[in-house]
Amino acid sequence: MSQPTLLGLSGSLRQDATNRKLLREAARLFDPAHFVEADLNLPLYDGDLEEGEGIPAAVQSLADQIAQADAVIISTPEYNKGPSGVLKNALDWVSRTQGNPWADKPVAVMSAAAGRAGGERAQMILRSFMVPFQPRILQGPEIHLANSSNEFDEHGKLASDRYEKSLHKLMQKLRAEAGF
Ligand SMILES: Cc1cc2nc3c(=O)[nH]c(=O)nc-3n(C[C@H](O)[C@H](O)[C@H](O)COP(=O)(O)O)c2cc1C
C-alpha cells in the first residue's frame, strides 16, 4: 500500500510557531507518511473579492490539498480564549469552494498555547467550528500543549515525554481512521 498523505494546518503563521512544531512532531509520530504543511497565509475573506475575482488560487489549492489528503491535523494557538483568526479565515474561505473537502475526512485537532490550559478553550471552539463540515474528528486523546515556548528543544522536538505518548496514540488512531 502506498504511503498516506498527511496534511498539517497551523493556526499560527510564524515560522517558529510552537503549533507548527507540534504538527511536525505529530507527523513524526504518524510516520510513515508524505507530510505536507498547508499555507494559511490567505487574503481576508471578503465577499467583494470573491464576487469580483472568484476563489483565490491559494484558497483553491488549500481546498484541493484537504480533498486529496488521507488525513488532516490541525493545531491552533489560543488568542483571547479562541482559535486564531488565521484558522477561522481559512475555514471560511474553504467553505466557499465547490464541494466540501472536509466531508468524512479523518481529522485530529490539537492546540499549543502559552497558558496553563494549553489552549483548551480555543480547541473546543475549533471543534465546534468544524461541525458544519462533517469531518471525522477524533475525540481524543486530547492534546492541549501548555507553556508551549518551553516544550520544544532547539531542534523543534518535544523537550520532555509529557505529551509524546498521547500524541502518538492520537496519531495511530488517525492512521487507523484513514485506513492505513
Ligand atoms: C493576541 C494574542 C492573544 C493571546 N491569548 C492567549 C490566550 O487566551 N491563552 C493563551 O494560553 N495564550 C494566549 N496568547 C499567547 C499564545 O498562546 C502564544 O503566543 C503561543 O505561543 C502562540 O502559538 P505559536 O507559538 O504557535 O505562535 C495570546 C497571544 C496573542 C498574540
The ligand as an ORCA input file, in Angstrom:
! r2SCAN-3c Opt
* xyz 0 1
  C      -3.423     38.218     20.504
  C      -2.936     37.130     21.413
  C      -3.801     36.606     22.332
  C      -3.371     35.554     23.170
  N      -4.280     34.979     24.022
  C      -3.930     33.850     24.689
  C      -4.893     33.118     25.436
  O      -6.059     33.440     25.514
  N      -4.488     31.972     26.055
  C      -3.182     31.528     25.988
  O      -2.870     30.474     26.549
  N      -2.260     32.215     25.292
  C      -2.588     33.356     24.628
  N      -1.663     34.020     23.877
  C      -0.276     33.509     23.814
  C      -0.160     32.404     22.763
  O      -0.639     31.202     23.325
  C       1.313     32.225     22.370
  O       1.721     33.377     21.660
  C       1.525     30.971     21.547
  O       2.877     30.683     21.532
  C       1.101     31.163     20.114
  O       1.346     29.995     19.355
  P       2.583     29.845     18.365
  O       3.822     29.594     19.179
  O       2.224     28.646     17.542
  O       2.698     31.097     17.544
  C      -2.048     35.071     23.067
  C      -1.177     35.640     22.127
  C      -1.617     36.630     21.300
  C      -0.668     37.187     20.242
*
